[in-house]
């Protein structure tokens, strides 16, 4: 395997080997290291297992990066490689240091139980890691001192996210994974596995770190099992401050153990008073609790009260460090964030590091300080926060996002019939950031380097800025349209077509490249509604485009939903006549042919009604004021103004109601009497055969998003 490449990482040397896999040091072409775990063929022997294994690894990528070795990459869970082609593998962050077991049991002069301060720090860091892991619905299943690394920058939990797949492998005779000395009773018995097994293991690990011995260890595997199932943990020598919480975690009944959230709260001195309160706090404040756990660890480290390596917080005059690399200027920092995106992402998620960065950034970098000074969630996540920070600190850098080229040429090239370039399933998160969190706006701050258009150098690309603004307008309109269509589709009884992330990307590409992008509003209104039957819906849709500040994104939004809009329009169409000598009767047409007024108040009665209401309200207010101030002299004028205003309000209301009745077919009696006098047959039913549904759809048109 040495010399082979898996997932873009060339395997350089073996780091270790276990019962179900071998770990190699791998390195990308840019020099970035990674720990590549390759499962043994006898474990990963079936395509079904490989898919399950890789799916579990992909799930672990969503774990917030708090005291963990992040999962960076794995194979495609949908791929079906032959067993002799490529092994099952996963790449995690490479963590250099000593395991907690070696630190306590090693052969050097510094071995032995941790001191009380270091033990408490380790307890806080590992409990924070468990909260992070469990928040992503992942159970570690093998939480042991050998899977905890003590490094120059703190503590990291490793080797999570794959134990479940291994446990379910057909070659695993025992049906469970884990290290016996740290297994919970229910894990040994093979009953339901939950995050509570990790909490039990945490108690055993902290007891080991504080006493230097495994507290359930027996002379044989059978004795160890019996002690875990029925015996009491030997906690002699454990600092008194931790005895209570460790004993709580080692309860035999998983229901009696704390959750990882409640455990960390206890360690931070803010435990909730009941399980119910804790459940609410977990949903509301998990991220805050993670930040507090990380801050408590680093606060104690920087105070120097530790046998761990001391990490000094940099000042503004010195350098700033990200994952062991030091940067002396803001431009260097921007390049570092862009080239080491995962590490920068973790830095921005760390409240302690964000505060250090705020202290280090020069005062004149006011915008950058604003970007860093809020939680990542305010930007839609650390990814978008990092993109804004890079563009602000060094806009001359290329517009890169993680390892994706997001420059104008990459996104909006029209060569070879290209559309939106990032169309794979792993790019769905990218489209979500573009749609909901303004990623294009952040990247539009980079200087233009395009060769297919004229743009001032050393300035942001004007076309990119324009399209980013249009994309924001487009998706805001799409959300409003989709919400309206949900209600219309439910009423009309059809399944709405949902836009996929790739289709949304193609709409963004259309904004920047389509031949109609510079068209006039009336022409765009006609283009966007092509295929819609003539009627109220088409007219309202066209008016949206004509009245928009920028008609192009409004037209593209309607164009994207044209099929659903057509269905709504067809199902809300007015009554249709059977063939006969008389011209068709339609709402808005009068007997005798020709196009008359649409309802009793013209093509758009709502505008006239609103005008009448506004004028009437002004007259009423004026009359009241005149009457109050000049009752004796201007009494008649005050009464006339008040009466006229009230009359205008009533007239506006009557006009609007009359128009609504015409639209919903409530004036069909008039049409029926006309047909009857002419000896004509009555009109057919609505297309759906359901007059109430059609009337409801027509009323729904009044809420069409503008």
Beta strands, then each sheet from edge to edge (+ up, - down):
strand 1: 5-6
strand 2: 9-17
strand 3: 21-27
strand 4: 33-39
strand 5: 71-74
strand 6: 89-92
strand 7: 97-99
strand 8: 148-151
strand 9: 154-157
strand 10: 320-322
strand 11: 325-327
strand 12: 400-401
strand 13: 404-405
sheet 1: 1+ 2- 3+ 4- 6+ 5-
sheet 2: 7+ 8- 9+
sheet 3: 10+ 11-
sheet 4: 12+ 13-
end
